[in-house]
Amino acid sequence: MIFRDLHEMGILGINNRVGRYILRHNKRANYPLVDNKVLTAERAEAWGIAMPENYLVIENYGSLKNLHQKLQAYSHFVIKPANGSQGNGIIVIKEIVREEKNGEIRFLYRRSNDKLMEIEEVKHHISGILSGLYSLSGQSDIAIIQAKIDKHPIFDNYTFGGIPDIRVIVFEGFPVMSMVRLPTKSSDGKANLHQGAIGAGLSMKNGWTTNAVIKNQVIDTHPDTGHNLSGLKLPFWKEILELAARCYDMVELGYLGADIVLTPDQGPILLELNARPGLAIQIANLEGLVPRLEVIRNDAPKNLLARERVEFSMERF
């Protein structure tokens, strides 16, 4: 396929995304509200937007002292870098195992892939986070011990291991395209497309899955569960889009990606935001972003409430 074909399909490329949309519509001063997950959580709390609870924020190596005692307060949790991206550096601990041997007690930490970690391995991983191993800039970072979110039962047949999330691209406050990312065995139970998760496009009108891809290959069934990927209808669809739309008001970034998870008891909650969302969502939807972005730029009314912007998007896309 040549460049002209991609242009006619309205495919948004990296250079156009940066030059025409990110640089023009995203205030540089507001990037930390999105790049730093601690700041995102603080802003979300002020706006009444639900996110997973941050149990511990580890800012320095000294805080690793007696870490095993601090972690005993939680039966499961997630370790993540505050400034990470693409799922790098995230470890999900689903269970703490108490083991007694020769009169000595130690605790092991079972990951989502069932591998066990000793406390020194946990500390080593967090040390890597603090050193900036997973940060966007490569500079020193902060580690977050965060509440582990349970999977909504609607995804039982559509995922392996981890928690699916919903990515919504928001332009000037209007949701324009969405997909659900479904963990697989090859993605190590993470909802990350680069690591082998499934991206399934979602109809903006009703939240039905349309097309599905894994590493840019169109697929019909989940490789691990064998379940057909078409016909999944997400509950709370309008609420999901309204949550994404409100994130524009919260951080004042004109072009952003909102990652949302469905919980069994709270419904949709915000997982994180991205000021430079990837372009694979177009492959998952078999449709380019440019026509939709230009509809918002040229035709969308100004000064609407979040729910009104969602109604506009659901009608037009």
Secondary structure as UniProt FT lines:
FT   HELIX           3..8
FT   TURN            9..10
FT   HELIX           14..16
FT   HELIX           17..22
FT   HELIX           23..25
FT   HELIX           28..30
FT   HELIX           32..35
FT   HELIX           37..47
FT   STRAND          54..58
FT   HELIX           61..64
FT   TURN            65..66
FT   HELIX           67..71
FT   TURN            72..73
FT   STRAND          77..81
FT   TURN            82..83
FT   TURN            86..89
FT   STRAND          91..101
FT   TURN            102..103
FT   STRAND          104..111
FT   TURN            112..113
FT   STRAND          116..118
FT   HELIX           119..130
FT   TURN            131..134
FT   STRAND          143..146
FT   HELIX           153..155
FT   TURN            156..158
FT   STRAND          165..171
FT   TURN            172..173
FT   STRAND          174..182
FT   TURN            185..189
FT   HELIX           193..195
FT   STRAND          198..202
FT   TURN            204..206
FT   STRAND          208..214
FT   TURN            215..216
FT   STRAND          217..218
FT   TURN            223..225
FT   TURN            230..231
FT   TURN            235..236
FT   HELIX           237..251
FT   STRAND          255..263
FT   TURN            264..266
FT   STRAND          267..274
FT   HELIX           281..285
FT   HELIX           290..299
FT   HELIX           306..316
//
